[in-house]
Amino acid sequence: MWRVLLFLGLLLGIWLRWRYKNRRLLKMAKKIPGPPTIPLFGNALKLMCQPEEFVKIIKNLMIEYGGVFKLWIGPDLNIVVSHPDDIKLLLTNNKTSIKGPQYKYMADLLGEGILSGSGILWRKHRKIATPNYGKRAIVSYTDVFNQEVDLLLGIFKSLPKGQETDVYKYIVKCTSYTVCQTLMGLSKEETMELPHLQYLIDMSPKLYDIVFDRMTKWYLQIDPVFWLTDSYTQQKQFKEKLREFSSTVIKHRLKVLSNSGDILYLMNSDEDSSKNTRLSVIDRFILSDEFDSKDLIDETFTIFTSSQEASAKIASFFLMMMAFHPACQEKLYTEIINVTGKDDKPVTDDDLKKMPYLEMAFKEVLRLFPVGGMLQRTINEDISISSYTIPAGSALVIPVYHIQRDPKLWSDPESFEPERFTPKNTKKRPPYCYIPFSLGNMDCLGRYFGAKLIKTIVIRVLRKFKLNSLDNFKNLRTIIAISTTSLDGYKVVLGSREE
Ligand code: HEM
């Protein structure tokens, strides 16, 4: 009995000490509304639920407490801000250019790379990589994009007719092979021989589930507890394979660089920006001399994983939305045929510029299914927003998924309506209620790459196949597992346009 009392006394002592040390944070937090808490846990137990329930809880809290409210996850104070006027101020502010504490669990998997890191290293790495993601660079990726989509169409044609197919697993292979041959600079042969490529593609969603589990379940954040789980073993195995994969990519590029003096001079030269894709992102990392071998391995995998899964998910959601909405599909099909004709041929940047309905439908897919469903940043210094001051030492949470479905901002928000994005309708909304690529200096580096690849896939699939669904859009169940994910897969029926 006395041991229990001693333990409880110890806990109480730690708790009181923590309260004393954080009295300023606690005082400022008091002014911000939020649901009732229980000692030590805060609101953590309420959020420990199934992912579907989690989406509903955040939605209800937004209804109850409005555009700014607080959530205590144990000792961590999270300020959830959904008011569009505050969002620009916050995401473009230097005081928020540190990723949130929950990104630590992503960093455990990916290292402190561009996606999960912050600070001087992140800034340097992002600057080095940037030329390969720009609009000019993307033009030079056209052939690879189309060649990989040729193969995707071949697979779709070979599938039994009239059968429901989960398109994601085919599309993610297409986007992964594309990234290897563009941003990473590999040949097709080198890509096909990369160790564990298919394993990494197949396991990535599972690994992101593990990361998200740790982000939302407080007990998994205690390292010794996590080490006892199967998830830890899986993560460890994944990291070993990831290391072998990335080392092979680096070896290939080192070999090329050692034999091609003619491209080495490009790095940081005036000519660089116009011929930028002769150097891959990996080449830039190697030549910059900024990376030790661990950083290089981490960033190589980050380049791969930040791009292939996001593009594949959005392309799959897009095709599924077309299957659910035949009238939209026919409208888009007509636009495609008017611009490119019926024959299957490569999609060019010029084609894309002539397709406004495609752009609107793409935006609507990103509204409903944002890749960054919830963003988090660390608050270093107090920041005043319209109604409160967010205290230093807390974390800012931007619930993008919920903002982009907020009925105060969007009429009939759960329905799929590309026309919301006509220039006239767009003007009627506050600009920052739509932030699918985030904002500020930590925004998405791959937005042009992703948009072009996804549109190339959609155009070429729709030109060849008429898509149907055996289900109804209203039954689609989505969750936020870092990115927005469909719980039941990405199923469509691929019917031929030629029949
Ligand atoms: C339509 C598809 C995509 C969407 C909607 C999207 C969205 C986002 C969002 C919202 C973030 C911010 C995440 C955060 O702050 O936590 C982000 C970051 C990032 N994205 Fe994307 N992404 C897409 C595709 C891609 C692609 C294809 C690439 C690479 C080619 C890419 C590379 C990155 C990188 C490197 C970051 C980290 C940026 C930083 O922190 O400095 N993304 N993306």
Boltz pocket constraint, residues with backbone or C-beta under 6 A from the ligand:
constraints:
  - pocket:
      binder: B
      contacts: [[A, 114], [A, 115], [A, 116], [A, 117], [A, 126], [A, 133], [A, 302], [A, 303], [A, 306], [A, 307], [A, 308], [A, 310], [A, 311], [A, 314], [A, 366], [A, 370], [A, 371], [A, 372], [A, 374], [A, 375], [A, 376], [A, 435], [A, 436], [A, 437], [A, 438], [A, 441], [A, 442], [A, 443], [A, 444], [A, 445], [A, 446], [A, 447], [A, 449], [A, 450], [A, 451], [A, 454]]
      max_distance: 6.0
